[in-house]
Amino acid sequence: MKLSLSLQRALLTHLLAYQPLIEALDGPHIHDAPPHPSSGARPDTYLVIGDENIAAFSTQTTSGSEHEIVLSVWSAVRGYAALKSAMAALYDALEETPLVLTGGTVVSLRFLTARTSREARGRLRRADCRFRLLVEHDPES
């Protein structure tokens, strides 16, 4: 639990630095909560760093944690092409370069599942992408 916020910050920094994802989202539209529709600032396609499950993952010599995190891509663009392009860029962003974390080291990052769906009124499409991260805590932190 102690590295949950550090992990969220690292994900945000990492994803914002990955240009193909920013292009797929038509800008740096990565949030920790969906933009409110009344703000007038909701982009057509955006990513939300969402729910997280955390479990202990320690050995006799190291302290660590397992984080299962949901990264949700939302799109108001008709069809699924924009959504799936952003999903592919998200996957590449997390597979191609290591995630740098303050207070620990990500020793494993794996894609688990993705599920696409349509909002009841059909205006928004959503993809919930689940990733599993194993983190070793730095002994000094």
VEXDREN-427136 format. One record per residue (C-alpha): x, y, z. Coordinates in steps of 0.2 Angstrom, whole numbers, padded with zeros to 4 digits, always signed. Layout:
<pts>
XYZ/...
</pts>
This chain:
<pts>
+0000+0000+0000/+0014+0012+0004/+0019+0014-0015/+0002+0015-0022/+0003+0034-0024/+0021+0033-0030/+0015+0020-0043/+0001+0031-0049/+0013+0046-0051/+0025+0035-0060/+0012+0029-0072/+0006+0046-0076/+0023+0053-0080/+0028+0037-0090/+0012+0037-0100/+0012+0056-0103/+0030+0054-0110/+0025+0041-0123/+0021+0050-0139/+0012+0037-0148/-0001+0036-0134/-0003+0055-0133/-0006+0055-0152/-0019+0041-0150/-0028+0051-0137/-0026+0067-0148/-0017+0076-0133/-0011+0073-0115/-0028+0067-0110/-0023+0056-0095/-0032+0058-0079/-0036+0050-0062/-0054+0054-0064/-0065+0056-0079/-0067+0074-0084/-0084+0080-0080/-0095+0083-0095/-0101+0100-0089/-0083+0107-0089/-0084+0107-0108/-0066+0100-0107/-0070+0082-0110/-0059+0076-0125/-0066+0063-0137/-0054+0050-0131/-0045+0049-0114/-0037+0038-0102/-0041+0036-0084/-0029+0028-0071/-0042+0019-0061/-0045+0005-0048/-0031-0004-0040/-0030-0020-0030/-0015-0022-0019/-0008-0038-0011/+0008-0042-0001/+0022-0049-0011/+0037-0052+0000/+0050-0064+0002/+0062-0068+0016/+0074-0055+0010/+0063-0042+0001/+0047-0032+0005/+0036-0030-0009/+0018-0028-0016/+0008-0034-0030/-0003-0021-0039/-0017-0025-0051/-0022-0009-0059/-0036-0004-0071/-0032+0008-0085/-0048+0013-0094/-0048+0021-0111/-0064+0031-0115/-0069+0037-0132/-0084+0046-0139/-0079+0043-0157/-0091+0031-0166/-0085+0014-0168/-0071+0005-0159/-0056+0010-0170/-0050+0025-0159/-0053+0015-0144/-0043+0001-0150/-0029+0012-0157/-0027+0020-0139/-0027+0002-0131/-0013-0003-0142/-0003+0012-0139/-0006+0010-0120/+0000-0008-0121/+0016-0003-0131/+0019+0011-0118/+0020-0001-0104/+0029-0015-0113/+0043-0005-0122/+0051+0005-0108/+0053+0001-0089/+0043+0011-0077/+0053+0022-0065/+0046+0022-0047/+0051+0032-0032/+0053+0021-0017/+0054+0004-0026/+0057-0006-0042/+0045-0013-0054/+0051-0031-0056/+0037-0037-0067/+0024-0028-0077/+0011-0039-0086/-0004-0036-0096/-0019-0047-0089/-0035-0043-0098/-0045-0030-0108/-0063-0028-0110/-0072-0016-0121/-0090-0011-0118/-0102+0003-0124/-0111+0015-0112/-0130+0011-0110/-0134+0026-0121/-0121+0021-0134/-0112+0038-0134/-0096+0032-0126/-0085+0016-0128/-0074+0010-0114/-0060-0002-0113/-0054-0008-0096/-0036-0014-0097/-0029-0023-0082/-0011-0024-0078/-0001-0033-0064/+0014-0025-0057/+0026-0033-0045/+0035-0020-0034/+0050-0023-0023/+0051-0009-0010/+0068+0000-0007/+0074-0005+0010/+0078+0013+0014/+0061+0020+0011/
</pts>
